[in-house]
């Protein structure tokens, strides 16, 4: 699986939310550009075609119109991305990442417990993986 660019991820977030959509539907759901305008149809269409090439998105054709849908589950991508992030920045150690965020962000006890719960789930779902 490949990592997505920021633009690709924005489009995927919309598709994960809507389950299926035409380009015009995706444009309606995307946040406005910094100048307050919507993204151009051709821009979003190009991103969707790139996502198809990366096998993140499929489509159903209705004549010249295409309805797009995700082929990659959001949770699968999130898990892939998180593991990649932890590997790059924390040597594959979830505990080092948690420790970093606790120290840097002055996390309260509730948030710390949430992180620890996630760490335990991660370990249970990825036995033998370097932590």
N, C-alpha and C positions, 0 to 999 in steps of 0.2 A: 504494500500500500504506500502511496506517495503522500507527502504532506501537501496541504492546500495553501495557496496564497491567501492573503487577507480578502481579496475580492472574491475568490472562489469559495472561501468559507462563508462569506456573507450570503452568497447565492444558495449554498447548501443549507444554511440555517433556515432560509425561507422554505426550501423544498422539504426539509425535515418537518417543519411546522405544518405546511399545507398538505403534505403527502403526494400531491401531484398538482402541476400548474403549467399554464402557458406563460410565455415570456412576459406578456403584459401583466399577468398576475404577480409574477416575481418582482417586476418593477414597482408595482403598487405597494408591496410589502417592504422593499428596501428602504433604509433611511435616506433622507435627502442628501445630496452632495453639499459640500461646504458653502456653495453659493446659493443654497436653498432650492435648487432645481432637481428634478428627477433624472435618473440615469437614462442615457439614450438606449433605444431599443436595440440597435446594432451592437452596442457595448455589452449589454446583458446577454444577447444572443451568442456573441462570441465566447463569453465566459462559459455559458452552458455547453457549447460545443467542445470546449477544452475539457470540461468536466466529463463529457461523454467519452472523449479520447482517453481520459484517465480512468474510465470505467466506474465513475462515481454516480453517473446519471444515465438513465435510459429514456426512451421516448416511445410514444404511440403516435403514429401519423394519421391525420385526418385531412387528406388531400395535401395541400402545401403547408398546413398548420401542424405543429407538433405540440403534444402535451408531454411534459417532462416529469420524471419521478426518480427518487433516490434509489440507487442500487446498493449503496453502502449505508448500513445502519448508523445512526448518530452515536450510539453507545460504543460500537466497534471502532469508529474513528476517534472518539474521545479517548478510549483506552489506548489505541495506537499512539495518538499524539502525546498523551501524558507519559507513556513509557519512553517515547523518543525524547521528550523534554527532560525527564529525569535522567536519562542516559547521558545527554549532552551536558547538562549543567550540574548534575550532582553525582556523577560517576555511577549511575544506576541505583543509587541509594535513596529509597523513599524517606527513610529516617533523617538523612541529611537535608532533604528538601523541607520536611516538616520543621526540623530544627531551625533552618534558615528563615522560614516564614514566621516562626514564633519569635525569633530574635529581632527580625527586621520590622515586624508589623505589630508588635505588642499585642498579640492575640489573647483574647479573654478565654476563660476556662471552657465556656460552651463551645467556642470555635475550636479550641484545642481538642476537646473530646470528639468533635465531629471529624477532625483530621485523623485522630487515632483510630476511630471506628473505620474510616476509609482505608487506613493503612492495614488494619487487620483483614478487611475484605479483600484488599489487593493481594495480600500474602496468601489468603485462602484460595483465591482465583488464579494465582501465579506461583504455585509451589516450586521451590528450588531456584527461583529467579533471584539474582543478586539484589539485596536491599540496602 
